[in-house]
Amino acid sequence: MKLATFVCGGLERLGALTERGLLDLAAAAQICGQQEAAQRVLGDAMALLGSGGAGLDLARGLLARAETLPEVVLCDPGQVTFLPPVPRPAKLLLMGGNWSEHIQDKTVQSPPVFMKPPATTLIGHGQPIMIQKTSKCVDPEVELAVIMGRRGRYIPAERAREYVAGYTILNDVSERAFNPRPGQERTGRDEFFDWLHGKWFDGFAPCGPYLVCTQEIADPQALDIRLRVNGETQQDSHTSHMAYTVPEIIEFISQIVTLEPGDIIATGCPGSPPGGVGKARGQYLRPGDVVEAEIEKIGMLRSPVIAEPAR
């Protein structure tokens, strides 16, 4: 099952992808006489995930009846505005390097985790990446993202899959040369924090288009992953090359912070040829570019690039 959050007819909706289009789950539930469920569980992605397995089971039941439902509960994916699959997660966690070329020896390192502010960085499929006035070296990074489906702390790796609702694509856009204090003497911590702050610009986390449930992805370490800019492949790898696996990442993070339904964890991007980030080639995004991030079994996340409007 592929779930999406989108705007159709001026309203935010939660849908499931069918051969006929996007099934508006709340509208479908109302037609099927499940008004309470439509309001309580299917209003948005957080409500569905927060309801536990019951919400996903209800969505699957409606999806199974999609062929019998009227056209009024279906939306054309080409005519909607996609939002991130989970538009308002409590946490957006990312890996600062997590492929074999980044981490050669796991025995002496912990998974390098940082955060982005989800309310202002997350944008949906088709929405533009905006090059800010203060940005010089903006770089896209295709990443497999995990969406949590259950609350948990101290989750052992062998049980991590039980806590995952599904997977999506995230583009960890980064400003590689951010320096808010040009001309000033730099301290020992400036390099790290300038790197971190360069991740936080508005719209620097395109995500989607779909949340693909775990039943459709038996092994998240067995997926082709690639990124193209203007049709040119810039990253091309396989998730088996990740240094820390999805279960290991969940185990580590849950030792520090409680993971909640809807939390998004991006697992890092390929970092060496034929993969690699634009910084290694001196090639950065410019207005007019089109970025396509693609992961096997999930789909393709497309993002046009624009300049920040004059104010």
Protein Blocks (a to p, Z undefined) as FASTA:
>chain_A
ZZddddeehiacdddddfkbccdfklmmmmnopamlmmmmmmpmklmmmnojmlmmmmmm
mmmmmmmpcfklpccfklcccddfblbafbdcddehjafklmmblklcccddddddfklm
pccehiacdddfkbcbdcdddddddddfbdcehiafklmmmmpnbdcdddddddfkbcfb
ghiacdfklmmmmmmmmmmgghiacgdjbdcdfklmmblklcccdddeehiafbdcdfkl
pmbdfklmmmmmmmmpccdehiacdebjafbdfbdcfklnopacdehiacddddehkbpc
dddddddddZZ
